[in-house]
């Protein structure tokens, strides 16, 4: 086992596999693939409605029909009913590239030219294909479609440029079209009968009549590249949309036979799918750039505008950081995008605006990529001044300026921080002070300068007079950090020179040398420890105030990519290109856990609550979340989960967050890893006595209102007393003949006995039970008596915790002795024996110091009801005296510890250092 187990991945919208659209009632749904999984969006607002489980291999084709989803991976086809896999079809011997929904059948085509027909009605009995067609050896299928009104017929496109019409019922080739001497990439049927559109790799679109084998019109893309997607409009407008490998979407007017409009920069990568909604002027497009967009044709000139979209990083993230107490993640990617992902609600994820990029690109006639800022290589964020001014600073690749962002408005700030205007070099490091007022910038030329974030004005530079170039470092600045009181500023140079500066006076206070090149530093403000990552693959921890090394961690076999501290400063997490993630215990100076993933981690961040770890990986466009098992269980330490020096191999988190973690534990039930929601429901059987610290008490973990309700029950009853008497409802439902119960549960009357003998027998049994004095009359007393017999009151405590305040009050009042004139008869009454057992229960719980606050409230209610009975009965006065002695003994020890801590806190708060 390991401390961090996989949870889920976020930021994945779609992949290069064409989507599948279906209409259910009045709503339209689109099914997209995301690597080895698939997910379904509601097109009304593009909100996620369903996520499928993870498959062994990447999905190559998709099809959907009502509740069924068909996903081709490798040589197999998985069949899902909603999110549950119900069958797997394995008749193919080659990779399946295309799936076609054909009535109540699925047609699958593999790379070797084999076509299989599958029936999914009664799918549990039909695991074998109902038909097979083998194409010619020279025919390499590239696309498949069904022409409207052509019964049992499909069109197959060839990579060599030819087109064939097949009857899948008779398994005969009907006709072969000559082709267009270019590979066919896509083919789609039009609303007009016998007319189809064919997109070719040479950028040409052929609108062809397949009945007469006549060419109607030919369009040519102005941009180089293949035609990868086509779709006809069905709302009455004669429009044809085409998508190319360059990401451009072209709209063609079929009546005028010319280009109507072009959506430039629609996508950053090749357009994989296009679909016009039925009888709506809305076009949906998807691309390999991890985005799905919807365009609406409602402008006067007929040009489409962007209606809504969902997108993620189109290139792997470089830096990630938790924000807003772990609810969001800031992510900067190689695609020049700066994004904010929501861990809880996926719809809240968005890209931060770079101020009118599209308008500036059109005005300057440039691509949006050329207008956007270069990829972010480092950034820092401070939440304290979010509502006042910009609270994020970013450093960009090969850029001599640092930029500020305002997360409250999700927009780029108005100030640009330019250090050393005379000798400009790329900015490499940045840090925001603890107060959120200042930003410290370090450059590749060794220059360090401080800026005011509110005004963007420079507040001075840090200069070391001993350096030849009159700057802070002789070489690149790889990292800067500020302490929690704005007293010190720490900087690191690439050559290994570490320097501590006076933050306000900008004077050099001390310096030391690591001994080798430093590539990264991380500073923890609470404990004052500085972690440095060097080229020798060693992580060193320095005490900045004492200026000495306090810890050294070794174990990585390749370049260390990122490190981060936990919020309490007890853990240090590090990742490396050797594929490992290691967790180091700073206090014990040892490795407590190590996991190995298939894809190396490039950046990581641990949430402030230490419950979720976020990672980014090589060539992966998403952000992966891992759950800290120690935060969701009752184990006393991390040793129960940590692997120590042993490295455990794990899988990356899936989209659906339901897959297992370790490869070794996938088939093991006792070691299987569950999701985060299951962790919260997990209960442990660890004894409270084993975890209890001497002289301390253990609380009940009940809500405060539950045990306080016992103390203030009279006030609550007086406040809730009805003003008017209850009125009988006009019509009582005949099917709910409920009866009252003390536990608060709804009980229903049993049906009347059909036989008179059964009624007589039940009455006899009831009369016998009433005559037996030893039989408890309620479940409360039954559990109490059984617990007293085995001298273990844990079961009784668990039962009492489930009762409401009014129910407990009723149970205790049922034990009251009202007619106690004859003392001799009172001693024989069962109520007195139950009161003695309750006193034994209180003595046991107080002496073991369990559920302290709940037992105190229960004792108060008990004495309030039975105090007079205890005063009159000498038999139970001795146990009451024993309860008082035990209670005083426990409280004196606890009060002594509280007073000692209070005195120490008062002394330290009044001391002047």
N, C-alpha and C positions, 0 to 999 in steps of 0.2 A: 504494500500500500504506500501511498504518498500523501503529503499534506495537501497539495493542489491537485484537484481532480477536474476534468474537463466539464464545462457547463454548456456553452453555446457560442456561436459566432454571430457577429453583427456586421452590417455594412454590405451584405451581399444582396443584390437585387435580381440580376439575371446573368446569363452567360452567353456563349456564342451559339447555343442551340435554339432553333426557332421555337416561338411560343405556340400554345394551343388556346384558342378562344372558343367559348361556348356560352350560349344564352339559356338561362334557367328562369322561366317566368318573365318577369320584367327586368331582371338584373343580368348583367354580363360579367363573366369571370374569365380571367386569363391565367393559364398555368405556365410557369416559367421554370427553367432548370437553374440550379445554383451548384455547380460542381457535381457532387455525388448525391445531391438531394434535389427536391423540387418544392415549390411553394405556389399558392394560389392567391391572387389579388382580386378584390372586388373593383371593377372598373369605375364605379360611381365616384369613389374618392381615392382609388388606388390604395386602399387599406388592406393589410395582410389578414387573411381569414383562415388559412390552413397551411401547415408546414408538414411535408412528408418525411419519413424516416430516411436514414442514410443508407446508400447502397454500396456494395463492395468496390464498384468502379464508377468512373464519371459517366454521366448520362449523355447519350449520343442523339436521341430522338425522343419526342413527346407526342402523346395524343390523349384526348380526354372525351368522355361521354357521360354526362350527368354525374353520378357519384364515383365513376370509375376513372382512374388515371393510369395510363400505360407509359412506362419508361423503359427505353432500350439502353442497356449498358453491356459492353463487351459483346458476347455471343448470345446473351439472354435478354428476355423481356419480363419485367416485373409488372404485375397487375395489382393495383391498389383500389380498395373501396374506401373512400375518404382517406384516412391516414393509416389504414391497416392493410398490409400486404396479404392478399388472398391466394395468389398463385404466381408461378414462375414458369415461363415457356422457354425451353432449352433445345429446340430442334435445330437451330442455326449452328453451322460450323465455322462461320466467319462473323466479323463485326457487323452489327445491324446499324445501318445509317439512316433509314427512313421508316416512318410509321404513318399509315393512312387510315383514318376512320372511314369505313365503307359500310354504311347501314348499321347492321348489328354484327359486323365483323371488323377485324383489324387486319390490314395488309402490311406485312413487314418485308423489307428489302435489305439484303446484306451486300457487302462489297464484292462478293464473288458472283453476283447476279442471280441469287436464289430468292424466290418470292414465296412466302408462306401466307396462307389465309387462316385466321383464328376466329373462333366463335366464343364470345365472352358471355353469352346467355347460358346459365347453368355452368358457370366456370369451374366449379369443383369437379365436374365429371369430364370436362373437355380440356385436358391438358396437352393434347396433341393437335397439330394443325389439321384442318379439314381439306386442305388442298395445297399443292406445291407446283411452282413453275420454275424451270431452269432456263435462263436466258443464254444467248450465244456467248461464246468465250470472249469475243472481241467487244461485246457490249458491256460497258461499265456504267451502271445506273447512277445518275447524279440527282434526280428528282422524280417524284411520282405525284400524280393528281388525277382526280376523277372529273371528267367533263359532265356538266349538268345534263340530265335527261338521257344520258348514254347508259343503258342498263348493263350492269356487270362489266363495265369497261373502264380501263385506266390508261393514262398516258404516261410513258416512261421516257425521261430525257437521258441522253448519253453524254459522257464526257468528250466524246469525239464529235458531237454536234448533231447527231441524228435523233429522230423522235419516233417512237413506236406506240401503236395502239393495240392493246391486248384485251381479250375477253377472259376474265379470271374464272368464269364459270365453266367454259369449254376448254380453257387453258390453251387457247389458240391465238396466234398473232394475226390480227386483222389487216393491219396496214403499217407500212414504214415510210415516214416522210424523209425526204432527201436531206433535210438539215441545212445548216447555215455555216458550215465549216468553222465553227467555233463551239467550244464547250458550253453546254446548256447548264446554267446555274439554278434557274428557278422557272416554274411554270404555274399559271393560275388561270382559272376559268372566269369568263366575263358574264355579266347579266344577260347579254345577247346570246341566243342559242348558237352552238357550233363554233363560237369564237373563243380563242384562248390567247393569252399573252405569254411569250417566251423571252426570258432574259438570258443573255449570253455573256461569256467572259470578255468579249471584245467591246463591251459597253453598249451594244445595240439591243433594242427591244422590238420584237417582231409580234405584231398583232395578226394572227393567222386564223383562217377559216378551215377547220380540220375536216369539214364535210366535203368541200370541193378542193381542198388542198390549194388554197389561194391566199396570197399575202394581201392583207388589207392596208396596213400602214407600217412603217418602220421608223422608230425614233432612235436617236443616238445621243448618249451622254456626252456632255462637253468635257467633263473630267475623265481622266484616264482611270481605268479600273473596270471590274466586272459589275454586272447588274446582279445584285444578291437577293433582292426582295421585290415583289410586285403585289398590287392590290387594286381592284376596281371599286369605284364608288357605287353604292346601291340606293342613294337617296334621290335619284333623278338627274343629278349632274353628270355629264359625260366626262368623267375624270379618271385618270389612271395614275397611281402613285408608284414611283420606282425608287429604290434605294441602292446606293452603290457602295463599293468597298472603301471609298474615301470618306464616308459618313454623310454625304449629301443626299437629300431627298428631293426628287424632281416631281412636279405635278404637270401632267400632260392633258391637254384638251383634245378629246377624241373627235369632236365635231369639226373643230378648226384645224385639227391635225398639226398642232404646234405646242411648244412649251408654254405653259401658263405661268408658273412660278417655280422658284427654287428656294428651298430651305437650306441655306448654307450653314455649316457648322451645326447641323442638327445633332450629330453625334461625333465623338472623337475617333471612333473606330468604324469598322464595317457594319452596315445596317443588316441585321440578320432576319428581321421579320417586319412586315407591314400588314395592317388589317384595317379596312373601313368597317365601322359598325353598321349593322343593318338599319337602313332607312334613317341614318343620322349623318350629319356632316362632320364626323369626328374620325380622325385617323390615329391609330396607335402604332408606335414604332418601338423597336427594341434593337439594342446593339451590343457588341462585345465590350463596350466601354462601361458595362455594369449600370445601365440606365434603361428605364422604360418611360416613354413620353407620349402624351396625347395632344393632338393638334386639332383645332376647330376652325372650320371655314365659315366665318361669320362677318368678315370684313367686306367693305364695299367693292374693293378691287379684286376680291376673290383669293387673296393671299391668306394662307393659314397663320394662326398665331398659337403660341404654346398655351394649352389649357391647364394641364397639371402634369407632374412628373415625379418619379422616384429615382434616385441615383445614389451611388456610392463612389468610392475611389476607383478610378480606372487604371491606377498604377499602385504598387504596394506602398503603404504608409512608411514614413521615415521616423516620425516622432509621435508619441501618444502620451497623454496625461489625463488623469482623473480630474473632474471638476464638479462643483456644486455638491460636495459631500458624497461623492461617488455615484451620483445619479446620471452624470454625463461624462463623455470622454472627448477630449480635444485631440484631433488627429490631423497630421500634416503629411501629405503624400507626394510621390514623385510626379503626379499629374498636375502639380501647381495648385491644388485645391487645399483649402484649410476648412476642415469639417468639424461639426459638433454632433456626436452620436449620443442618443439616449439609450441607457441601459435598460430602462423600464418600458418606455413606450416608443416603438420603432418609428411611429409617424412623426415624432418630434425631432428626428435627425434632419440636419440641413447643412448646406454649405454656406460659409460666411461670405458675404458679398464683398467684391473688390471694386465696387462703385462703377456701374454703367459700363461693364466690359463689352457687352454686345453692341451698344450704341457707339462706343469709341472704335470698336473693330470695323463697323460698317462705315463710319466716317473716314477712317484712315485706310479703308480697304485692305485690312489685314485680318489674319486669323485670330480667333479669341485666345489661342494659346500664346501668341506673340504679345498680346496685350497683358495677359495675366502676369503676376509676379512669379519669379522663379521659385523652384521648390524650397520649402522651409527645411533648414538643417538643424535648427535649435529654436526653442521658444520657452518663455516663462510666463506664468499667470499668477495673479493675486486676486482673491475674491473680495478683499476688504473694501476696495474702492470701485466696485462694479457699477454702482448707481451714480457715481460722481463723474468719472472720466474713464479714459481707456485703461484697461487692466490686463492687456496681453501685449507682449513684445516678441517679435519674430525676427530671426536672422535667416537670410535667403542665400542660396548658392551663388557664389561669384557676384555678390551685390555689396556695394560699399555703404549701403544705408540699412538701418533697421526700421521696421514698420510697427505701428501700434494698432490695436484692434479694440473695439468696444463690444463686449459680449452681450451687453444689455440690449443692443440694437442689432447684433449679429452683422456688423459692418466694419470695414476698414476705417481706421481713425484718420483724423485730418492732419496729424503731425507726422513728419518723417525725420527720424533721428540720424544725423550725419556726423559721425565722429571724425576728427582730424581732417577738416576740409582741404588743407594744403596738401597732405599726402594721403590720398584715399586708397585704402586697401579693403578687401572683402571683410565683412563682419562675420566673426566666427562664434562668439559667445555672448550671452545676455543673462541678466538677472534683475528681478524686481525686489526692492526692499520690502521688509516686513510690514511697513506702514502703507505701502502701495503708492507712495508719492514719487519715488525715484526709480530710474532704470539705469543699470550699469552695462556698458557695451564694451566688448573686447574685439580687436581686429586682428587680421593676419599679420599686420606689421608690428604688433606688440603694443599698440595704443589702447588705453583704457580711459573711457570718459563717462561722466555721470550726467543724466538728463532729468529734467522735471517732466513727469508724464502729463500734468495738467496743461502746461504751456508749451512743452516740447523744446524748451530753451536749455542749452548746455549749462551745467553747474560746476564745471571744472573737470580737469583731467588728473590722472594719477601718474606721476613721473618719478622714476628712480634715477637720481643723479649719477649713480655709478654705471648706468648703462651708456654705451657709446652713442646710441641713436637718440638719446634724451626722450625715452618713452618708458613704459612700465616693464616690458620684457624684451629681451633680445631674441625675437622670434615670435611665432604665432601664439596668441592667447587661446588656450583650449577650454578654459572655464573660468567663470567668476561666480561669487556667492556672497551674500550678505547675512549677518547674524540677526537675531531676533530683536535686538535693541538699537539697531543702526549705530553700533559702536565700531565694528570691524567689517572690513571687506577683504575677502580672500580671493586671490587670483593664481592661476597656474599657467606656466609657459610650456610649450611643446618640448623644450630641452630639459625639463624636469625641475625647473626652479619654481618653488612655491613661495608666495609673498603674502604677508598680512599687513593691511593698510588701516590707518585711521579713517573711518568712513567720512566723517565731517571735515577733518582737517586735510585729508588726502595725503598724509605723510606716511612713509614706509616705517613700520614698527618692527618687523622681524622678517626673516627669510630662512629657508632651508632648501636643501637639494635632495630630490628623490634618488638620484643616481642613474636614472634611465629616462627615456622619452615618455611623457605623460600624454594620454589621449583623451581622458575624461575625468572630471571630478564631480562629486555629489556631496553636498553639505546638509547635515541634519541640524536644524536650528535649536531643537529642544535640548539635545545632549552635547552639542558643540563638537561633534565628530565629523571629520572630513575623510571621505573615501576617494582614493585615487586609483585609476586604472592605468597601468603602464604597459609598455611593449613587451616586457618579460612575462606577461600573463599572470601577474601577481596583483592582488587587490590589497592595498595598504590603508589602514585607518589611522588617522592622526588626531591627537588632541590639540586643537588650534591654540588654546590658551597656554597649555604646558609646552607646546612645540616639540612634541616627541611622538614617535610611533607607538601605538598601543595594541594593534592587531595586524596580523598578516595572514591572508587567506590564499592558498594555492590549490590548484586542482584542474583548472581549465587547460585544455590541450590546443586551443586555437584562439584566434582573436576574440577578445571580450567586446561584445557589442553594446551592452547597457548594464547599469546597476541602479538600484533604488533602495532606500531605507523604508522600513515599515513606519507607521505613524508614531508608535511608541519608542522607536529606535532600537528595539531588541533584535530585529532581524535585518539582514542585508541580503537582497536578492540580486543575482547576477546571471547573465545569459552570454552565450558564446557561439561562435560559428561551428564549434564541434557538436552542436545540436543539444547541448545540455542546459538545463536551468537549475541552478544551485541556490539553496537557502542556507545562510550562515547565521549561527547564533552569536551575536556580538558579545554578550555577557560571558558565555562559556567558551568562546573562541574556538568553535568547532562547526563542522558541517552537519546539519540535521536532516537534510533531504536533498535529493538530486534526481531529476527526471530527464529522460532523453526523448526528444520528439523527432519525427521524420524530417521536418523542415526547420532549419535553424531560426532562432528568434533574433529579430533585429532591434526591437524596442519593447520595454515593459513598464508597467506602472501598477502599483498596489493602491487600492482604494483606502481612504482615510479610516474606514471602519475595519480594514484588514480582512474583509470577507470575500472580496473579488479581486482577482489579478487579471489585468488586460495585457495581451501580447500581440505583436505584429511579427510576421514571418517573411522569409525570402520568397518573392514571386507570388505572394498571396495578397489579394486586394481587401480582405476583411480584417476585422479586429476580433481576436479570440479571447473569450472570457473563461477563467478558471475559478473554481470555488474552493475556499479554504475550509477543509473538513473540520479542523479544530474549532471553528467558530460555530458550527451547527451540531455539536454533540456535547455530551456531558463529561467527556474524558478530562482528567486532571492535567494532562500535558500533551505536547506534540509528539512524544516518543511513541505513542500508540499508532501514529500515522507515518512519522518520518522514517525514511529508509536509511538514515545515517550516511555512511560512505558508499553504500551500494547505490548504483544507478538503475532506476526503474524505467522501462520503455513504455511510453504512453502514446495515444493517438490524439490528433488535433480535435478540438471540440467540433461537433456537427452543428448544422443549422437548427435541428429540431430539439436539441438539448435533452435527448433521451438515450443517448448511446453510452456504452460503458467506457471506462477510462483506460485501464492498463490492458495491454495485449494479452498478458498472461491470465487475466481475470475475466476475459470475455465469456468463457464457458463455465465460469464458476459462480454458483448461486450465493455461496457464503461470502464471497469477496467482491461481488458485483457493485459497481459504483452507481449511485442514484443521483437524480437531479437535485437542484437547490431547494425546490419546494418540498422534496421528500426528506431532506435533511432536517427541516424545521419540525417535521412530525415525528422524528426519531426520538425514542426514549431510551434511556440507559438504565441498566440495573445496578449501577454503582451505588454502594451503600453510602448514606450521608455520614455515617460514623467514621468511615475510613477517610473521608475528605475533610472532616471537621478539625479545625485548629483548636488546641486546648484553650480553655477559659473563654472561648467565643461561642456565640449562639448561631443557630441556623434558622433562617427565615423560611416562610412557607411558600414564597413566590406567588402568592395569591394577589389578585388586584386589591388595591388599597380600599376600594369601596366595599369589598366583600366582608373584610373583618371589621372595618369601621362601622358597617351597618349593624353589627351586633351591639356595639356600644351605644349607638344613637337610635335604637329601634323604637323607643317610645316617641321620640321627636318625629321620626319618619311616619309612624302610624298616625300621630296627631295631624301632621301636615297632609297626609293622603286620605284623611277621613272624608267620606263623601258628604256633600251638602244635602243631597236629596236621596231618598231611599231608592234602591235599584228597581228599575222597571222591567217587567216581564216582556221579552221581545214578542212582536206581533206573530211572527211565524218562526217557530223553532225547526231547524232542519230535522226531518224524520230519520235521517241516516246517521246522526251523530248522538246517540244516547249516552253521553259521557257522565261519569260520576266523579266527585271530588276525591283527591288523595293528598296525603301529607307531603309526599315527595315532589309535588308539583307536576308529575307526569299525567298525561291524559289517559284515563282508563275507560274502557268501553264495557257496557254491560254484556254479559254472556247471554247467549240465546236461552230461552226458557226450556226446561227439560221436557222432553216429549213423553216421558214415562213417569208416572206417579211414584214408582219404586225408587227411581234415581233421586227424586226430590226428598223422599223420606230418608234415604241413606245419607245424603249430603247434610240434612238437618241433624242427624244423629252424630255425625263426625264433628260438626260445629259445636254441638252441645258438649261433647267430650272434651274438646280443646278448651272450652271456656271453664270447665270444671278443674282442669289441671293448673295448679298455681305456678308451676315452674316454666310454663310455656310463655315466652315473651309475646306481647301483643302487637309489636311493630318491628319493621326491619331494623330500625335504629337500635332497639334493645337486643335483637338477635345477633347483630354484628358485634355489639358491645360484649355480650356474654361469651360468644365464641372466641373473641380476642382475649378475654380475661382467662379463659380456660387454658390457652396455649401460651399465655404471658407474652404476647406479641400484639401490640396495639397499632402496628403500621396499617393493617387493613381497615381498622376502624377510623384512623385518621384520614385515609384516602376517601372513605365513604362520607365522613363529615364534611370534607372540603367540597364535595359535590352538592351539598344541601344549601338552600338559600337561607338568608337571615331569618325570615318569618317561619320557615320550616323548622329550623333549629330551635327557635323560641317555642314553637308548639310542642316539639318533642320533649323539651325540658319541663314545660308546664304540665305535661301529661303525667309527670312523676310527682307532682305536688301531693302532700298528705294534708288533707283539709280537716277531716273528722278525727282528730288525734286526742280525744278526751281520755281514752283508755290506753295508758302507756304499754300495757302488756300485749294488747292486740296490735299496736303500731309496730313493735319489734318484729312481729311475724309477717308484716305486710311486704309484698315483693317490691314495692316502690322504694323502700328503705335499702334493700339489697342493691338495687340499681344505682341509688345515690352513692353507696359505698364503692361500687365499681367505677363510677365516674371520678370519685376522688382518687382511687388507685391509678386511673388513667392520667389524671393531671399530675400526680407525683412522678409517674414514669416519664412523661414527656418533659416536664421541667428539669428533672435530674439529668436527662440526656440532652437537654438544650435544643430540642427539635421544634420547628414551627413556632418560634418563640412569640411573635406578635399575634398570631392567630389563637394560640392557647391562652394568652393573656386576655384577649377579648372574650373568649369562651368562658374562662373562669369568672370574669366580671358578670356575665349574664347568668351564669350558674348561681353565684352567691346572691345575686339580686332576687332570684326566684326562690332558692332553697336556703337562704340565710337563716330564716326563722326556724326551719326544721333542724338545722345543724345546732342552733343554740339550745334547743329543747332536748335533743337526743344525745346522751352521753356516749353512746356506742360509736357515733361517727365524729365526735369532737376530737378524739385522739388522731384520727386520720387528717382532719382539718388542721390540727396543730403541726403534724408532720409536713403537710403541704406548705404551711407558712415557713417552717424552718428551711426546707429545701429551696423555696423561692427566694428567701433572704440570702442564703448562701450563694446561689447562682448570681443574683443581682449585685451583690457586693463585689464579686470578682469582676463582673462586666463593668460596673460603675467605676472601679479602680482603673481599668484600662482606658475608659473614656476620659476620666479626669486627667490621667497621665498624658494622653494625647492632646487634650485641650491645653494643658499647661505648657507643653513643648511648643505647640503652635503659637500660643500667646507670646512666649519668650522669643521665638524666632521672628515673629512679625514686628515686635518692638525693638529688635536689635538693629543696629546700624553697622553695616559692613563697609 
